[in-house]
Amino acid sequence: MTSKNKLLIFVGGLFLAAFVVCAGIFLYKSIFSEEVKGRIMVVQRNAEVKRLALVKVFAVTAQDADAWRVIIINKYRGILDKQAEFLATSSQERRIIVSENDSSIARLEKLLSSAYECRDSAREFWIVDPNQPTKKRRFFEIMVMPSFPSAKQIEQQALASRWDNCYEALRNSVVPELELAHVRAVSRKDSELKSHDAQVSGKLAEFRAERVRCLSYESLTEIPEKFKKVYAGISDDNGEFSIRLPVGDYYLVARSQRRVFDSNEYYYWVRPVSVPSDESKRCLMGNNNMLGAEDKNLWTDLEDLIKSQSENK
């Protein structure tokens, strides 16, 4: 046998093997799979039935759907965890802002109270009676307080018994300076707290938006790429579709929209179906089993489940 004949036999064998494999797959699908037939339609408020055409329908196994559900739950809980961590950090930051500003305000209030006391004492020493040892000792104690404005100059005037100059300096310079500093300190605290609270409010709004996106019907009908999905094609003009699936439990996923007057209506389905079953032979996707309706679907009680798991964490 020549090399050419051997090559032809080898190539022919490959084609025969490929044909047998394809035929086997076709027969397996034909024997061990069932046709799922369904219709997509909605009933309007006026009881008119609208059959939805051009709707893409996908099928995922119940096992993959359960894993998809876990992904959504974990994603939502992750957002809640990040929010809780942010709130703890921002609360600590706010306490620091309050503490630091209150400390500064308290220091200024103490200085201002002492300045009032020195001003009144200087006036009394100047006009009434300079011979008051106890008050004078208190006056000079205040002059050595840390951060007391113009303390050295006023102290020199007091040692020279120029109580009129002391009074004028305290009344016209020291007291107004401390009053202004106090007003600014209070204003700075309010401004810093307002800025901090605005940032926190903005971040919380971002978390809320992220949670809404996570549980939006758009998200809950977007099958993750990691899961195998079977494309059932597009519904025809009568809203009908069909798909062949191996025996088992599945979820049918579809979404559609329709223009009604000057706005759009959106419809979403993630409904369970067992193959084979009476239901799989006439699988209706309508008002009662769309997301948010009364019939059970993949996402029924999702928010309650997330809440209970978060509380038990």
C-alpha positions in Angstrom: 0.0 0.0 0.0 1.4 3.3 -1.1 1.8 6.3 1.2 -0.9 8.2 -0.8 -3.4 5.5 -0.1 -2.6 5.4 3.6 -3.1 9.2 3.7 -6.5 8.9 2.0 -7.6 6.1 4.4 -6.4 8.2 7.4 -8.3 11.4 6.2 -11.4 9.3 5.5 -11.3 7.8 8.9 -11.1 11.3 10.5 -14.2 12.4 8.5 -16.0 9.3 9.5 -15.2 9.8 13.2 -16.3 13.4 13.0 -19.6 12.3 11.4 -20.2 9.7 14.1 -19.5 12.2 16.9 -21.9 14.8 15.3 -24.5 12.2 14.7 -24.2 11.0 18.3 -24.5 14.5 19.7 -27.6 15.1 17.5 -29.2 11.8 18.6 -28.4 12.5 22.2 -30.0 15.9 22.1 -33.0 14.5 20.2 -33.5 11.6 22.6 -32.6 13.2 25.9 -33.8 16.7 25.5 -37.3 18.2 25.4 -38.8 21.1 23.5 -39.9 24.0 25.7 -42.6 26.1 24.1 -43.8 29.4 25.4 -45.4 32.7 24.8 -44.6 36.2 26.0 -47.5 38.6 26.5 -48.8 41.3 28.8 -52.3 42.3 29.7 -53.0 46.0 29.7 -55.2 47.9 32.2 -58.0 47.8 29.7 -57.7 44.0 29.6 -56.2 44.0 26.1 -53.6 41.4 25.5 -50.3 42.5 23.9 -48.1 39.7 22.5 -44.4 40.8 22.6 -42.3 40.1 19.6 -38.6 40.2 19.1 -37.9 39.3 22.8 -34.6 37.4 23.4 -35.1 34.4 25.7 -32.3 32.6 27.5 -32.3 29.5 29.7 -29.9 28.7 32.6 -29.8 25.6 34.8 -31.2 25.9 38.3 -27.8 25.1 39.6 -26.2 28.0 37.8 -29.1 30.2 38.8 -28.6 29.4 42.4 -24.9 30.3 42.1 -25.9 33.5 40.3 -28.2 34.3 43.2 -25.3 33.8 45.7 -23.2 36.2 43.6 -25.8 38.9 43.8 -26.3 38.4 47.6 -22.5 38.5 48.2 -22.2 41.6 46.0 -25.0 43.4 47.9 -23.6 42.4 51.3 -20.2 43.6 50.1 -21.7 47.0 49.4 -23.3 47.0 52.9 -20.0 46.1 54.5 -18.2 48.9 52.7 -20.9 51.3 53.8 -20.7 50.2 57.4 -16.9 50.6 57.3 -17.2 54.0 55.8 -19.8 55.1 58.4 -17.5 53.9 61.2 -14.5 55.8 59.8 -16.5 59.0 59.0 -18.1 58.9 62.5 -14.6 58.8 64.0 -13.5 61.7 61.8 -16.5 63.7 62.9 -15.7 63.1 66.5 -12.2 64.3 65.9 -13.4 67.5 64.2 -15.8 68.2 67.1 -13.1 67.4 69.7 -10.4 69.6 68.2 -12.7 72.5 67.5 -14.4 72.3 70.9 -10.9 72.3 72.5 -10.0 75.5 70.6 -13.3 77.2 71.4 -13.0 76.3 75.1 -9.5 77.7 75.2 -10.6 81.0 73.6 -13.6 81.2 75.9 -11.3 80.9 78.9 -9.0 83.6 77.5 -12.0 85.8 76.7 -13.4 85.4 80.2 -10.0 86.3 81.7 -9.8 89.3 79.4 -13.2 90.6 80.6 -12.0 90.1 84.2 -8.7 92.0 83.6 -10.5 94.8 81.8 -13.0 95.3 84.6 -10.2 95.1 87.3 -8.0 97.6 85.4 -11.0 100.0 85.2 -11.6 99.6 88.9 -7.9 100.1 89.8 -7.9 103.3 87.6 -11.1 104.9 88.7 -12.0 103.4 92.1 -9.2 101.9 94.2 -5.8 100.7 93.1 -5.0 99.2 96.5 -6.6 95.7 96.1 -3.8 93.2 96.6 -6.0 90.1 95.9 -7.4 91.4 92.7 -3.9 92.6 91.6 -2.4 89.2 92.2 -5.2 87.7 90.1 -4.5 90.3 87.4 -0.8 89.4 87.1 -1.6 85.6 87.2 -3.8 86.1 84.1 -1.0 88.1 82.4 1.2 84.9 82.4 -1.5 82.7 80.9 -0.3 81.1 77.6 -1.5 82.8 74.4 -3.0 85.9 76.3 -2.7 88.7 73.7 -0.4 91.7 74.4 0.3 90.3 77.9 3.8 91.6 78.1 2.9 95.2 77.2 -0.1 95.3 79.5 2.0 93.8 82.3 4.6 96.6 81.9 1.8 99.2 82.1 0.4 97.6 85.2 3.8 97.5 86.9 4.0 101.2 86.3 0.5 101.6 87.7 -0.8 103.0 84.4 -4.1 101.3 84.8 -5.8 103.7 82.3 -3.5 102.4 79.6 -4.2 98.8 80.7 -7.9 99.4 80.5 -7.7 101.0 77.1 -5.6 98.2 75.7 -7.8 95.5 77.1 -11.0 97.2 76.0 -10.0 98.3 72.5 -7.5 95.6 71.5 -7.4 92.4 73.6 -11.1 91.8 74.1 -12.2 92.6 70.5 -9.3 90.4 69.2 -10.4 87.4 71.4 -14.1 88.0 70.6 -13.3 87.8 66.9 -11.1 84.8 67.3 -14.0 83.1 69.2 -16.5 83.9 66.5 -14.1 82.5 63.9 -13.5 79.4 65.8 -17.2 78.7 66.2 -17.7 79.4 62.5 -14.8 77.2 61.5 -16.3 74.3 63.5 -19.7 74.8 61.8 -18.0 75.0 58.4 -15.9 71.9 58.9 -18.8 69.9 60.1 -21.0 71.0 57.3 -18.3 70.1 54.7 -17.8 66.7 56.4 -21.5 65.9 56.6 -21.9 66.9 52.9 -19.1 64.5 51.9 -20.7 61.8 54.0 -24.1 62.4 52.5 -22.7 62.3 49.0 -20.9 59.0 49.7 -24.0 57.5 51.2 -25.9 58.5 48.1 -23.3 56.6 46.0 -23.8 53.5 48.2 -27.5 53.8 47.8 -27.2 54.1 44.1 -24.8 51.1 44.0 -27.3 49.0 46.0 -30.2 50.1 43.7 -28.1 49.1 40.7 -27.2 45.7 42.3 -30.9 44.9 42.8 -32.2 46.5 39.7 -34.2 44.4 37.3 -31.6 45.2 34.6 -28.9 43.6 36.8 -31.2 40.7 37.9 -31.7 39.7 34.2 -28.1 40.1 33.1 -26.7 36.5 33.2 -23.0 36.5 34.3 -20.7 35.4 31.6 -19.3 32.6 33.8 -22.6 30.7 33.5 -23.6 28.8 30.4 -26.8 30.1 28.9 -28.9 28.6 26.1 -30.2 31.1 23.6 -33.8 30.3 22.7 -34.0 32.8 19.9 -36.4 35.7 19.5 -40.1 35.5 20.0 -42.1 35.8 16.9 -45.0 38.1 16.0 -47.3 36.0 18.2 -44.9 36.3 21.1 -44.1 32.6 20.8 -40.7 31.0 21.3 -39.2 27.4 21.6 -36.0 25.8 22.9 -34.8 22.3 23.3 -33.3 21.6 26.8 -32.0 18.4 28.5 -34.2 17.1 31.3 -33.8 19.1 34.4 -34.8 22.4 36.2 -34.1 25.7 34.6 -34.9 29.4 34.7 -36.0 31.3 31.6 -34.6 34.8 31.5 -36.0 37.6 29.3 -36.6 41.3 29.2 -38.5 43.6 27.0 -39.8 47.1 26.6 -42.7 48.7 24.9 -43.6 52.3 24.0 -46.9 53.4 25.6 -48.0 56.9 24.7 -45.0 59.1 25.7 -43.2 56.7 28.0 -41.6 53.2 28.0 -42.8 50.2 29.9 -40.2 47.6 30.9 -40.8 43.9 31.5 -38.4 41.4 33.1 -38.7 37.7 33.7 -36.6 35.1 35.5 -39.1 32.3 35.9 -38.5 28.7 36.8 -39.5 25.8 34.6 -39.0 22.0 34.9 -38.3 20.0 31.8 -40.3 18.0 30.9 -43.6 19.1 32.5 -47.0 20.4 31.4 -45.7 23.9 32.1 -42.7 23.5 29.8 -45.1 22.7 26.9 -46.9 26.0 27.3 -44.6 28.2 29.2 -46.4 31.6 29.6 -44.3 34.6 30.5 -46.7 37.4 31.4 -47.9 39.8 34.1 -48.1 37.3 37.0 -44.6 35.9 36.8 -42.6 39.0 35.8 -40.2 40.4 38.4 -42.0 42.2 41.1 -45.2 40.2 40.5 -46.8 37.6 42.8 -45.5 34.4 41.3 -42.2 33.0 42.7 -39.1 33.6 40.7 -35.3 33.4 41.2 -35.3 36.7 43.1 -38.3 36.3 45.3 -37.6 37.4 48.9 -34.1 38.4 47.9 -34.0 41.6 49.9 -35.4 39.8 53.0 -32.8 37.1 52.6 -29.9 39.6 52.4 -31.2 41.5 55.4 -31.5 38.4 57.5 -28.0 37.2 56.5 -26.5 40.6 57.3 -28.2 40.7 60.7 -26.8 37.2 61.5 -23.3 38.0 60.3 
